[in-house]
Amino acid sequence: MHYGTSRGQAGSSFDGAAARRLREGLGLSAEDVAYGMRAAYGTGADARTVAAWETGAAAPDERHLAALAGALWCSAADLMGSPGTLREYRLARGVSLTDVAREIGMSPENYAAVEESGRWPGNARQAEALGAVLRLPVPALIEFTGRDEELARLLRKAAATRWQAYTDPVCALVPLPREYVADGLRALHAAYHSTTAASLGWGQPASASSRDAGRAFMDEILARFWQAMEG
């Protein structure tokens, strides 16, 4: 499993428009913000840099993001949209790399490699701790800890065959109450069979259209499962 990182920057989820709205709401100029960052945090940002962040021409690195949030009297999360990488979740939560590493029982060097490479070497306990310290949504936790492919494999079997047989294996991967998982599997199974049956005439054998509908459903199996869980 791999997921992208924005090396040296806050990442693609940095919201320059939000930074501008916050600055204007405080009645500050870009120079005022840059001065506040220099005075309180010792950064080298100037007004042109702040303007570039606001227009999306550039994004602040981790140190500048923390300073910008401080100058705008907000949290780092207020300056970011939906995080798309493990690093972006960490920045949005305002947690240092060292703190995450300590909480999950991993060396800072090893955890930095996880953010850089997208490869998760940890165990189940460390994955649980990672989800807790970064308050990760369950789908993101599954993806970032490399369990999405195994989950998709189980879900395809559950959708196509007897879903009850896969409740325990899925529960072993998905840290949610068993009854929620069972409800999600039941709904997933019903949706799959409804999708394939909709393209068939009464009493007809499987057609090309029903097979295509089934394949399309299976290709989106993870998204379908999370939707079923929400339902």
C-alpha positions in Angstrom: 0.0 0.0 0.0 1.2 3.5 -0.8 -0.2 6.9 -0.3 1.3 10.2 -1.4 3.1 12.7 0.8 3.9 16.3 0.2 7.5 16.5 1.3 8.4 19.6 3.1 4.9 21.1 2.8 1.7 21.0 4.8 0.3 19.0 2.0 -2.4 19.3 -0.7 -5.1 19.7 2.0 -3.8 23.1 3.1 -6.6 25.6 2.6 -5.2 29.0 1.6 -8.7 30.5 1.2 -9.4 29.6 4.8 -6.2 31.3 5.9 -7.2 34.4 4.0 -10.7 34.4 5.5 -9.3 34.1 9.0 -6.8 36.8 8.4 -9.4 39.2 7.1 -11.8 38.3 9.9 -9.1 39.5 12.3 -8.6 42.7 10.4 -4.9 41.8 9.7 -2.8 42.4 6.6 -0.5 39.8 5.2 2.4 41.8 6.6 0.8 41.7 10.0 0.5 38.0 9.9 4.1 37.6 8.7 5.3 39.9 11.5 3.4 37.9 14.1 5.0 34.7 12.8 8.5 36.2 12.9 8.0 37.8 16.4 6.4 34.8 18.1 7.9 31.9 16.3 11.1 33.2 14.7 10.1 32.2 11.2 11.4 33.9 8.1 8.0 34.4 6.4 7.2 37.7 4.7 4.0 39.2 3.3 4.7 37.8 -0.1 5.0 34.3 1.3 1.8 34.6 3.2 0.0 35.8 0.0 1.4 32.9 -1.9 0.0 30.5 0.7 -3.4 32.2 0.5 -3.6 31.9 -3.3 -2.4 28.3 -3.4 0.9 29.1 -5.2 2.7 27.5 -2.3 2.0 25.7 1.0 3.7 26.2 4.4 5.9 23.5 5.8 5.2 22.0 9.2 7.0 24.7 11.2 5.4 27.5 9.2 1.9 25.9 9.5 2.1 25.9 13.3 3.3 29.5 13.2 0.6 30.6 10.8 -2.1 29.0 13.0 -0.7 30.8 16.0 -0.6 34.2 14.2 -4.2 33.7 13.1 -5.4 32.5 16.5 -6.7 29.2 15.2 -5.7 25.5 15.1 -3.8 23.9 12.3 -7.0 21.9 11.5 -8.7 25.2 10.7 -6.2 25.8 7.9 -6.6 22.4 6.3 -9.4 20.7 4.3 -9.9 17.0 4.4 -6.6 15.3 5.2 -5.5 12.8 2.5 -2.3 11.4 4.0 -1.2 10.2 7.4 1.1 13.2 7.7 -1.8 15.6 6.9 -3.9 14.0 9.7 -1.0 14.5 12.1 -0.6 18.2 11.1 -4.4 18.8 11.3 -4.4 17.3 14.9 -1.4 19.5 15.9 0.7 16.5 17.0 4.4 16.3 16.5 6.0 13.4 14.8 7.9 12.5 18.0 4.7 12.5 20.1 3.0 10.1 17.6 6.0 7.8 17.6 6.1 7.7 21.4 2.3 7.0 21.7 2.4 4.1 19.3 5.7 2.6 20.6 7.8 3.3 17.5 11.1 5.2 17.1 10.7 8.6 15.6 12.9 7.5 12.7 10.7 4.5 11.9 7.5 6.5 12.2 9.0 9.2 9.9 9.7 6.5 7.4 6.0 5.4 7.6 4.8 8.9 6.7 7.4 9.1 3.9 7.0 5.7 2.3 3.4 4.8 3.1 4.4 1.4 4.3 3.1 0.3 7.7 5.4 -2.1 9.7 3.5 -2.0 13.0 1.4 -4.5 14.8 -2.3 -4.4 15.7 -1.7 -2.7 19.0 0.3 0.0 17.4 -2.4 0.5 14.7 -5.0 0.9 17.4 -2.8 3.5 19.1 -2.2 5.3 15.9 -5.9 5.6 15.3 -6.4 6.9 18.8 -3.7 9.6 18.8 -4.6 10.9 15.4 -8.4 10.3 15.8 -8.4 8.6 12.4 -11.7 7.7 10.8 -11.9 3.9 10.6 -11.6 3.8 6.8 -8.5 5.9 6.9 -7.0 3.7 9.7 -7.6 0.6 7.6 -6.0 2.1 4.6 -3.0 3.6 6.4 -2.2 0.4 8.2 -2.2 -1.7 5.0 -5.4 -3.7 5.8 -7.5 -2.4 2.9 -6.7 -5.1 0.4 -7.4 -7.9 2.9 -10.6 -6.3 3.9 -11.7 -5.9 0.3 -11.0 -9.6 -0.3 -13.2 -10.6 2.6 -16.0 -8.2 1.6 -16.2 -9.6 -1.9 -16.7 -13.1 -0.5 -19.3 -11.8 2.0 -21.2 -10.0 -0.7 -21.3 -12.9 -3.1 -21.8 -15.8 -0.7 -23.0 -16.3 2.9 -22.2 -13.0 4.6 -22.6 -14.4 8.2 -19.4 -16.5 7.7 -17.3 -13.4 7.3 -18.5 -11.4 10.3 -15.7 -12.5 12.6 -12.9 -12.1 10.0 -14.1 -8.6 9.1 -14.4 -7.7 12.8 -10.8 -8.7 13.3 -9.8 -6.0 10.8 -12.4 -3.3 11.5 -12.4 -1.9 15.1 -16.1 -1.4 15.4 -18.8 -3.2 17.4 -19.8 -6.6 16.0 -23.4 -5.7 15.5 -22.5 -2.7 13.4 -20.2 -4.8 11.2 -22.9 -7.5 10.9 -25.5 -4.9 9.8 -23.0 -3.5 7.3 -22.3 -6.9 5.8 -26.0 -7.8 5.6 -26.7 -4.5 3.7 -23.7 -5.1 1.5 -24.8 -8.6 0.6 -28.4 -7.4 -0.2 -27.1 -4.5 -2.3 -24.8 -6.7 -4.4 -27.6 -9.2 -5.2 -30.0 -6.4 -5.8 -27.6 -4.8 -8.3 -26.9 -8.0 -10.2 -30.6 -9.1 -10.2 -31.7 -5.7 -11.5 -30.1 -6.3 -14.9 -31.8 -9.8 -15.3 -35.2 -10.6 -16.7 -37.4 -13.0 -14.8 -35.9 -16.5 -14.7 -33.0 -15.6 -17.0 -29.5 -16.9 -16.5 -26.7 -14.4 -15.7 -26.2 -12.1 -18.7 -23.3 -9.9 -19.7 -25.0 -6.9 -18.2 -25.5 -8.6 -14.9 -21.8 -9.7 -14.8 -20.7 -6.2 -15.6 -22.8 -4.8 -12.9 -21.4 -7.4 -10.4 -17.8 -6.6 -11.4 -18.4 -2.8 -11.0 -19.9 -3.4 -7.6 -16.9 -5.5 -6.5 -14.5 -2.9 -7.8 -16.1 -0.4 -5.4 -16.5 -2.9 -2.6 -14.7 -0.8 0.1 -16.7 2.3 -0.6 -19.9 0.3 -0.7 -19.1 -1.2 2.6 -18.4 2.1 4.3 -21.7 3.5 2.9 -23.5 0.4 4.2 -22.0 1.0 7.6 -23.1 4.6 7.6 -26.6 3.5 6.6 
